[in-house]
Amino acid sequence: MKNIVYGFLLLIVASHWSTLAAAGLPALQQRVIDSAVLGEKRQLVIYLPADYQNSQDGYPVLYLTDGQSQAPHTAGTVDYLAKFEQMPPMIVVGIVNPPQTRERDLTLTPSDKQNPNQLENADKFLAFVEQEVLPFVQQEYRTLDFQILSGTSHGGQFAINAAVKRPGLFQGIIAISPSLYWDNNQLFGLTEQALKSQRLQGHLYVSIANEEPIMTEPYQRFVELLARYPSDNLVVASQTFSNETHNTTVLQGQYAGLKHLFSDWAILEGQPKTLADLLEKFASRSKFLKTNIMLPEDKANGYGQWLQFLNRQDDALALLKWNREHYPQSLNAHKALINAYLHFKMVDDAKAALKDALNSLKELSPEQKAQLESAFT
């Protein structure tokens, strides 16, 4: 039995790598918004999931500041994690922050210079994101109502400010090495007010590297502040990358932040799953993204055949029959069920399944019909 399970696991691993090798790459698009809010043209760097053009699905969206530098590697991270089902495929939108406007875009207006009647700096850029970038992406692409904002350094400061000023606009916030020292720790007071009133919601991930005290000391105080006001509406995680610097930490920070946001997404590897297990997981995914995500035909087939190898007859047949019922035009779903019946020496059921396949499958070629009938030879 151990040899059978081990052999089947090897097949799963080989299948994973085969899928990864054959899959496409994210598609890059560069777009420009003529912003009425900012009074200038701003660039977006957009990466679409590899399967975007071949599907009709909607996708969650990850928005990034400093898109010119952060979007390419983040799109690769998202693509890799999604292909191994650690998170869903996502549209990655990098908002370009050129050097000449970066500080103005991403940092809070000093408290002694704020004009309550006029948005400035990060608040103005946040208005641009909310009023122009998000609607543009939602109109131009197939999106779900699930958005993440990620930023590094001043971008991390901007992301936390967005969470405080626009609770619920983003379901997840990733702030990597945020510049919390800015304007005498101005974000602390704003964040504490939001925490006290229980306004913050969703997921918040913050991280720091091996950096100067001007970065690490406010960060530690910020983590303590978050712990002081726990909330059922806010899931918080913090992490220190002691072997990274301020400039290198973003690679691991993005990876870990995404893993935190989608910590319940993955199907635990190395263990067979029943129909009930898989339906529960996909119901959980659907609830999280607020959309219906159906158990795919190939995954149901794969786990059904695994259960068959383990001779778990009832579990295998339940999963494979569900698959045939929900994917009646899938040749593989019909074949898998026929083969399972024969494996369990249920010949009459196999013959009935063959008859069902021949009646159900449309435009069945002679070669495909031969494939189905060959199981009985």
C-alpha positions, 0 to 999 in steps of 0.5 A, spaced: 500 500 500 505 504 501 508 503 494 502 505 491 501 511 495 508 513 494 507 512 486 501 516 486 504 522 489 510 521 484 505 522 479 501 528 482 508 531 483 510 530 476 503 533 474 504 539 477 511 540 474 508 538 467 502 543 468 507 549 470 512 548 464 506 548 459 502 554 462 503 561 459 506 567 462 502 573 465 501 578 459 503 585 460 499 591 458 501 598 459 496 603 460 495 611 461 490 615 465 489 622 464 487 624 471 482 629 473 484 628 480 492 629 480 491 634 473 496 630 470 497 623 466 499 617 470 502 610 468 499 603 470 503 597 469 498 591 468 499 584 468 493 579 466 493 572 469 496 567 464 489 564 462 485 571 462 484 570 454 482 563 455 477 564 460 471 568 462 472 568 469 473 574 473 479 575 478 481 579 484 486 585 483 492 586 487 494 594 486 501 596 487 505 602 488 512 603 485 509 599 479 515 600 475 519 596 480 515 592 484 509 589 479 514 585 475 517 580 480 510 581 484 506 578 478 511 572 477 510 571 485 502 571 484 503 567 478 507 561 481 503 561 487 497 561 483 499 555 479 500 551 485 494 553 488 496 557 494 492 563 492 487 565 486 490 567 479 490 575 480 490 581 476 496 585 478 496 593 477 502 597 478 501 604 479 507 608 477 510 613 482 516 616 478 522 619 482 520 626 481 513 625 484 514 619 489 514 622 496 509 627 494 504 621 492 505 616 497 507 620 504 502 624 508 501 631 508 505 634 515 499 635 520 501 642 521 500 644 513 494 640 512 488 644 509 482 641 511 478 643 505 483 640 500 486 633 499 494 633 499 499 628 498 498 621 500 490 623 501 490 626 494 493 620 491 489 615 494 483 619 491 486 618 485 486 611 486 479 610 489 476 615 484 480 613 477 484 607 478 479 602 481 474 604 476 478 604 470 481 597 472 474 595 473 471 597 467 477 595 462 478 588 465 474 582 468 474 583 476 471 581 482 470 585 488 476 583 492 482 588 492 489 588 495 493 594 496 501 593 497 506 598 498 514 598 500 517 603 504 513 610 503 508 605 499 507 601 505 506 608 509 501 609 503 498 602 504 496 603 511 494 610 510 489 607 505 487 602 510 485 607 515 482 613 511 478 608 506 476 602 511 473 596 506 476 599 500 481 594 500 480 587 503 487 586 504 493 590 505 501 589 505 505 594 508 513 592 507 518 596 511 513 602 512 516 609 513 512 610 520 517 615 522 514 620 517 512 627 520 513 624 527 509 618 527 503 621 524 500 614 522 500 612 529 495 617 532 490 616 525 491 608 526 489 608 534 483 612 532 481 607 527 483 601 531 479 604 537 473 605 533 473 598 530 473 601 523 479 597 520 477 590 517 480 585 512 487 582 513 493 587 514 500 584 513 506 588 516 513 586 515 520 589 517 527 588 515 534 588 518 534 596 518 536 602 522 532 604 528 529 610 525 525 604 521 525 598 526 523 602 532 516 605 530 515 599 526 515 595 533 511 600 536 506 599 531 505 592 532 504 593 539 499 598 537 495 593 533 496 588 538 493 592 543 486 593 540 484 586 537 478 586 533 474 580 530 474 584 523 481 585 522 486 579 521 493 582 523 500 578 521 507 581 522 514 579 520 521 580 521 526 578 515 533 579 519 537 577 513 534 582 508 535 589 508 530 595 506 532 594 499 531 587 498 526 585 503 520 586 498 521 580 495 520 575 501 515 581 504 510 580 498 511 572 498 509 572 505 504 577 505 500 574 499 501 567 503 498 570 509 492 573 506 490 567 502 492 562 508 486 558 508 486 557 500 491 551 499 488 544 499 493 540 504 498 536 500 500 529 501 493 527 503 487 524 499 480 528 499 473 526 499 468 529 495 465 533 502 472 535 503 473 538 496 466 541 496 467 545 503 474 547 501 471 550 494 465 553 498 470 557 503 474 560 497 467 562 494 465 565 500 472 569 501 472 572 494 464 573 494 463 569 488 462 562 486 468 557 484 466 550 482 471 544 483 474 543 477 473 537 473 481 535 473 482 536 480 475 532 482 478 527 477 485 527 480 482 526 487 477 521 485 483 516 482 487 517 488 482 514 492 481 509 487 488 507 488 487 507 495 481 502 494 476 507 498 470 505 493 465 509 496 469 515 496 472 514 489 465 513 486 462 519 490 467 523 487 467 521 480 460 520 479 459 528 482 464 529 476 460 526 471 454 529 473 457 536 473 461 536 467 457 531 462 461 533 456 468 531 459 470 525 456 475 524 462 470 525 467 466 519 463 472 515 462 474 515 469 468 513 472 468 507 467 475 505 469 473 506 477 467 501 476 471 496 472 477 497 478 472 495 483 469 489 479 462 493 478 462 491 470 454 492 470 455 499 473 461 500 468 457 498 462 451 503 464 456 508 465 459 507 458 451 507 455 451 514 459 457 517 456 455 515 449 448 518 450 451 524 453 457 526 449 456 531 443 460 530 437 463 524 440 469 522 434 470 515 433 477 515 436 473 518 443 468 512 442 474 507 441 477 510 448 471 509 452 470 502 449 477 500 450 476 499 457 472 493 456 477 489 452 
